[in-house]
Amino acid sequence: MTRTPPPKTPRQPAGAKAAAPRKAAAGARRRGPGFLPLALGISILVHALALAIHFRFPDIADHLKKDSGLEVVLVNARHQRAPKAAEALAQANLDGGGNTEAKVTASTPLPPKEQRREGDQLVEAKRRVAKLEAAQRKLLAEAKTREVVRQAPKNSDSPAEEPREVSGVDLADSAAAIARLEAKIDKDLNEYARRPRKKFIGARTREYRFAQYVEDWRQKIERVGTLNYPDSARGKLYGSLLMSVVIRADGTVARINIHRSSGHPVLDEAAKRIVQLAAPFSAFPPDIRRDTDEIEITRTWTFTNADSVRTE
């Protein structure tokens, strides 16, 4: 068996090996003068771009100015299912209709009222209390000064008048009058301090804190009223009346006042009976209880021809 010898690599002459490094060095010297300005130009361009870029934090104040807030619409009805394409935010789901294709919401023709901030009523009440207390202190001071008899300075040239003799009966009457005045002022102050802090809620005025409470009250009244529709009026009498219901903080009913009768005593008495059957209502939540002892809800009660009760 014969072996094939490996191919032999041709040997390079020693002079060729020594000439290769010299050629590489010569090429580097030829590239040197043109490569350095190019590198400097690229470096200057990169630094200029870096200096041209600026970073700053977002302007929070400008963002807050552009934020117009969240608009919430209060509705007087509720549906179980939410609408597929809601057009407004409200405290309850309502899938309503309308008689126009334009996207509008119900509004009042009355001019806009002055916006009252939370706490304005408390400030006004404190101002009235301070004014009343100042007037009562003035009256009390005037009553006490009647005990002191002040004499005007007499002219030395004029003959001195003999002082009038005050009897014991006059002193007793004056003291009794002063005592009665002081007692009346103290009674007024005590009655003013003990009076409940009341909130009036009409059909067109509704504060956001009371919206859910009034809505729950309305639903309960209409449910109980429809179930207990007066038999003597069923299918015979229909009408509406204006009535106020005063509710205490624990949910019990304090008073019921009819401001405008329906013209039918049966319906008027039925409205009062419905309130008594629906009572007691829910107790006030903490955000209402902190500054309100009683809520007076005024509504128009309607006994419809469908034998149901509606309040609005």
ABEGO torsion letter per residue (X at the ends): XBBBBBBBBBBBBAAAAAAAAAAAAAAAAAAAAAAAAAAAAAAAAAAAAAAABBBBBBBAAAAAAABAEBBBBBBABBBABBBABBABBBABBBBBBEABABBBBBBBABBBBBBBBBGAAAAAAAAAAAAAAAAAAAAAAAAAAAABBBBBBBBAABBBBBBBBBBAAAAAAAAAAAAAAAAAAAAAAAAAAABBBBBBBBAABBBAAAAAAAAAAAAAAAAAAAAABBAAABGABBEBBBBBBBBBAAGBBABBBBABBAGBAAAAAAAAAAAAAAOBBBBBBAAAAAABABBBBBBBBBBBAAGBBBBX
